[in-house]
Amino acid sequence: MVKVGIIGGTGLYDPELMKSAELKKVHTPFGHTSGMITVGKYEGVDLVVLPRHDIYHRIMPTDINYRANIWAMKELGVTHILAPNAVGSLQGQIKPGDIVIPDQFIDRTTKRKSTFYEGDSVCYISTADPFCETLRGLLTKSAKELKLKVHPKGTAVVIEGPRFSTRAESNLFRSWKADIINMTIVPECVLAREAQICYASIAMVTDYDCWKQHAVDTAEVIKTMKENVEHVKNIIKRVIPKITDADCSCKHALEGSFI
């Protein structure tokens, strides 16, 4: 049985997306989730929607309780997670307004818990390919069907935030051949892998970070994001009915991960 989770950022809370919607509060061993969880259906598919920063965007990236959020998704039976993210571009060919479906990340965070296993067990999980290939393919195909400018792969640098990069940092990341920069993909995708939930990011490009002459600012990010949020919603609506319960390597991620 397929149950799709959406962990949304600012601007992606759409109460009209679901039928028979109701709010749930899920208690987890790791504390509170970022907000109340909405459960319902879209096109007959069970949906679970969670605001990443809470509905008023009061939680900064480092303080998001990623473990509670993913644990709650697992507790509610979620099998696949679609995760919209706002990102900056580190390459000229990736323009504001484009969509990127990342396939790799470089983790530059330092303060976040990235595993559920502490104490009795240590989980050495593989993140060689950290995003679900099946979901990535569906997202890319759907974006193309909608005639959107989509990049089918990309490497995301994930920084601690909430500040934006210095020019030196931005140019360093460019020298690493990274494509986009973000503050929330890690450890969210890593924890989803530990939970054996298929996970893919839908990255909305909002700016050029600061490697170009014009430095990024919050107003610019929000403006571009508002212009493109409908595109992401349309991708999600198109993808949800296409997701199947076919076997996937994500569902076997814990096999051989413990010593």
TAUR-V434233 format. One record per pair of residues at least 24 apart in sequence whose C-alpha atoms are under 10 Angstrom apart, sorted by the first residue. I is the first residue (numbers start at 1). J is the second residue. Records with the same first field share a line. If there is no record, write none. Layout:
I = J + J
//
This chain:
1 = 45 + 46 + 77 + 78 + 79 + 244 + 245 + 246
2 = 45 + 46 + 47 + 77 + 78 + 79 + 80 + 240 + 241 + 243 + 244 + 245 + 246
3 = 41 + 45 + 46 + 47 + 48 + 73 + 76 + 77 + 78 + 79 + 80 + 81 + 240 + 243 + 244 + 245
4 = 39 + 41 + 42 + 45 + 46 + 47 + 48 + 49 + 73 + 77 + 78 + 79 + 80 + 81 + 82 + 197 + 198 + 199 + 240 + 241 + 243
5 = 38 + 39 + 46 + 47 + 48 + 49 + 50 + 70 + 73 + 74 + 76 + 77 + 78 + 79 + 80 + 81 + 82 + 83 + 197 + 198 + 199 + 240
6 = 38 + 47 + 48 + 49 + 50 + 51 + 52 + 73 + 78 + 80 + 81 + 82 + 83 + 84 + 199 + 236
7 = 34 + 37 + 48 + 49 + 50 + 51 + 52 + 53 + 69 + 70 + 73 + 81 + 82 + 83 + 84 + 85 + 188 + 201
8 = 49 + 50 + 51 + 52 + 53 + 54 + 55 + 82 + 83 + 84 + 85
9 = 50 + 51 + 52 + 53 + 54 + 55 + 57 + 83 + 84 + 85 + 86 + 184 + 229
10 = 51 + 52 + 53 + 54 + 55 + 56 + 57 + 84 + 85 + 86 + 222 + 225 + 226 + 229
11 = 51 + 55 + 56 + 57 + 222 + 225 + 226 + 228 + 229 + 230 + 233
12 = 49 + 51 + 55 + 84 + 85 + 225 + 226 + 229 + 230 + 232 + 233
13 = 38 + 49 + 50 + 51 + 55 + 233
14 = 49 + 233
15 = 49
16 = 42
17 = 41 + 42 + 43 + 47 + 49 + 233 + 236 + 237
18 = 42 + 43 + 44 + 45 + 46 + 47 + 48 + 49
19 = 43 + 44 + 46 + 47
21 = 47 + 48 + 49
22 = 48
23 = 48 + 49
24 = 48 + 76
25 = 72
26 = 68 + 69 + 71 + 72 + 73 + 75 + 76
27 = 68 + 71 + 72 + 75
28 = 67 + 68 + 69 + 70 + 71 + 72 + 75
29 = 67 + 68 + 71 + 72 + 116
30 = 65 + 66 + 67 + 68 + 69 + 71 + 72 + 116
31 = 65 + 67 + 68 + 69 + 71
32 = 64 + 65 + 66 + 67 + 68 + 69 + 72
33 = 64 + 65 + 66 + 67 + 68 + 69 + 70 + 71 + 72 + 73
34 = 58 + 59 + 63 + 64 + 65 + 66 + 68 + 69
35 = 59 + 69
37 = 69 + 72 + 73 + 76
39 = 76
42 = 237 + 240 + 241
43 = 237 + 240 + 241
44 = 240 + 241
45 = 240 + 241 + 242 + 243
46 = 77 + 78 + 240
47 = 76 + 78 + 80 + 81 + 240
48 = 72 + 73 + 76 + 77 + 78 + 80 + 81
49 = 73 + 81 + 82
50 = 83
52 = 83 + 84 + 85 + 184 + 188
53 = 184
60 = 160 + 161 + 162 + 183 + 184
61 = 112 + 159 + 160 + 161 + 162 + 182 + 183 + 184 + 185 + 186
62 = 109 + 110 + 111 + 112 + 113 + 159 + 160 + 161 + 162 + 183 + 184 + 187
63 = 111 + 112 + 162
64 = 112 + 184 + 188
65 = 112 + 113 + 188
66 = 112 + 113 + 114 + 115 + 184 + 185 + 186 + 187 + 188 + 189 + 190 + 191 + 192
67 = 112 + 113 + 114 + 115 + 116 + 187 + 188 + 190 + 191 + 192 + 195
68 = 116 + 191
69 = 188 + 191 + 192
70 = 116 + 188 + 189 + 190 + 191 + 192 + 193 + 194 + 195 + 197
71 = 116 + 191 + 192 + 194 + 195
73 = 192 + 195 + 197
74 = 192 + 195 + 196 + 197
75 = 195
77 = 197
78 = 195 + 196 + 197 + 198
79 = 192 + 195 + 196 + 197 + 198 + 199 + 243 + 244 + 245 + 250 + 251
80 = 132 + 135 + 192 + 196 + 197 + 198 + 199 + 200 + 240 + 243 + 244 + 245 + 250
81 = 132 + 135 + 189 + 192 + 197 + 198 + 199 + 200 + 201
82 = 135 + 136 + 139 + 198 + 199 + 200 + 201 + 202 + 236 + 239 + 240
83 = 184 + 185 + 188 + 189 + 199 + 200 + 201 + 202 + 203 + 236
84 = 185 + 200 + 201 + 202 + 203 + 204 + 229 + 232 + 233 + 236
85 = 182 + 183 + 184 + 185 + 201 + 202 + 203 + 204 + 205 + 206 + 225 + 232
86 = 180 + 181 + 182 + 183 + 184 + 185 + 201 + 202 + 203 + 204 + 205 + 206 + 207 + 221 + 222 + 224 + 225 + 229
87 = 156 + 157 + 158 + 179 + 180 + 181 + 182 + 183 + 184 + 185 + 202 + 203 + 204 + 205 + 206 + 207 + 208 + 209 + 221 + 225
88 = 156 + 157 + 164 + 179 + 180 + 181 + 182 + 183 + 203 + 204 + 205 + 206 + 207 + 208 + 209 + 210 + 216 + 221
89 = 156 + 170 + 174 + 178 + 179 + 180 + 181 + 182 + 204 + 205 + 206 + 207 + 208 + 209 + 210 + 211
90 = 155 + 156 + 157 + 170 + 171 + 173 + 174 + 175 + 177 + 178 + 179 + 180 + 181 + 205 + 207 + 208 + 209 + 210 + 211 + 212
91 = 174 + 177 + 178 + 179 + 180 + 208 + 209 + 211 + 212
92 = 179 + 208 + 212
93 = 151 + 179
94 = 149 + 150 + 151 + 154 + 179 + 180 + 205 + 207 + 208
95 = 149 + 204 + 205 + 206 + 207 + 208
96 = 204 + 205 + 206 + 207 + 208 + 221 + 224 + 225 + 228
97 = 148 + 149 + 150 + 204 + 205 + 206 + 207 + 224 + 225 + 227 + 228 + 229 + 231
98 = 148 + 149 + 150 + 151 + 203 + 204 + 205 + 206 + 207 + 228 + 231
99 = 140 + 143 + 148 + 149 + 150 + 151 + 152 + 153 + 202 + 203 + 204 + 205 + 206 + 228 + 231 + 232
100 = 136 + 139 + 140 + 143 + 149 + 150 + 151 + 152 + 153 + 154 + 155 + 156 + 179 + 180 + 201 + 202 + 203 + 204 + 205
101 = 131 + 135 + 136 + 137 + 139 + 140 + 143 + 150 + 151 + 152 + 153 + 154 + 155 + 156 + 200 + 201 + 202 + 203 + 204
102 = 130 + 131 + 136 + 151 + 152 + 153 + 154 + 155 + 156 + 179 + 180 + 185 + 200 + 201 + 202 + 203
103 = 128 + 129 + 130 + 131 + 132 + 133 + 136 + 152 + 153 + 154 + 155 + 156 + 200 + 201
104 = 128 + 129 + 130 + 131 + 153 + 154 + 155 + 156 + 157 + 178 + 179
105 = 129 + 130 + 131 + 154 + 155 + 156 + 157 + 158 + 178 + 179 + 180 + 181 + 182 + 185 + 186 + 189
106 = 155 + 156 + 157 + 158 + 159 + 173 + 176 + 178 + 181 + 186
107 = 156 + 157 + 158 + 159 + 160 + 183 + 185 + 186 + 187
108 = 157 + 158 + 159 + 160 + 161 + 183 + 186
109 = 157 + 158 + 159 + 160 + 161 + 183 + 184 + 186 + 187
110 = 159 + 160
111 = 160
112 = 160 + 186 + 187
113 = 186 + 187 + 188 + 191
114 = 186 + 187 + 188 + 189 + 190 + 191 + 194
115 = 187 + 188 + 190 + 191 + 192 + 193 + 194 + 195
116 = 191 + 194 + 195
117 = 194
121 = 258 + 259
122 = 257 + 258 + 259
123 = 194 + 254 + 256 + 257 + 258 + 259
124 = 194 + 254 + 256 + 257 + 258 + 259
125 = 190 + 191 + 193 + 194 + 253 + 254 + 255 + 256 + 257 + 258
126 = 190 + 193 + 194 + 253 + 254 + 256 + 257
127 = 189 + 190 + 193 + 194 + 253
129 = 250
130 = 189 + 190 + 192 + 193 + 198 + 199 + 200 + 250
131 = 189 + 190 + 192 + 193 + 198 + 199 + 200 + 201 + 250
132 = 189 + 193 + 197 + 198 + 199 + 200 + 201 + 248 + 249 + 250 + 251
133 = 198 + 199 + 200 + 248 + 249 + 250
134 = 198 + 199 + 200 + 243 + 244 + 246 + 248 + 249 + 250
135 = 198 + 199 + 200 + 201 + 239 + 242 + 243 + 244
136 = 198 + 199 + 200 + 201 + 202
137 = 200
138 = 200 + 235 + 236 + 238 + 239 + 240 + 242 + 243
139 = 200 + 201 + 202 + 232 + 235 + 236 + 238 + 239 + 240 + 242
140 = 202 + 235 + 239
141 = 235 + 238 + 239
142 = 234 + 235 + 236 + 237 + 238 + 239 + 242
143 = 231 + 232 + 234 + 235 + 236 + 238 + 239
144 = 235
145 = 235 + 238
146 = 231 + 234 + 235 + 238
147 = 231
148 = 231 + 232 + 235
150 = 202 + 203 + 204
151 = 203
153 = 179
154 = 178 + 179 + 180 + 203
155 = 179 + 180 + 181
156 = 180 + 181 + 182 + 183 + 185 + 186 + 203
157 = 181 + 182 + 183 + 185 + 186
158 = 182 + 183 + 184 + 185 + 186 + 187
159 = 183 + 184 + 185 + 186
160 = 184 + 186
163 = 217
164 = 209 + 210 + 215 + 216 + 217 + 218
165 = 209 + 210 + 211 + 215 + 216
166 = 209 + 210 + 211 + 215
167 = 209 + 210 + 211 + 212 + 213 + 215
168 = 210 + 211
169 = 210 + 211
170 = 208 + 209 + 210 + 211 + 212
171 = 209 + 210 + 211 + 212
172 = 211
173 = 211
174 = 211
180 = 204 + 205 + 207 + 208 + 209
181 = 205 + 207 + 208 + 209
182 = 209
192 = 250 + 253
193 = 249 + 250 + 251 + 252 + 253 + 254
194 = 250 + 251 + 252 + 253 + 254 + 257
195 = 250 + 251 + 252 + 253 + 254
196 = 248 + 249 + 250 + 251 + 252 + 253 + 254
197 = 248 + 249 + 250 + 251 + 252 + 253
198 = 248 + 249 + 250 + 251 + 253
199 = 250
202 = 232 + 235 + 236
203 = 232
204 = 228 + 229 + 231 + 232
//
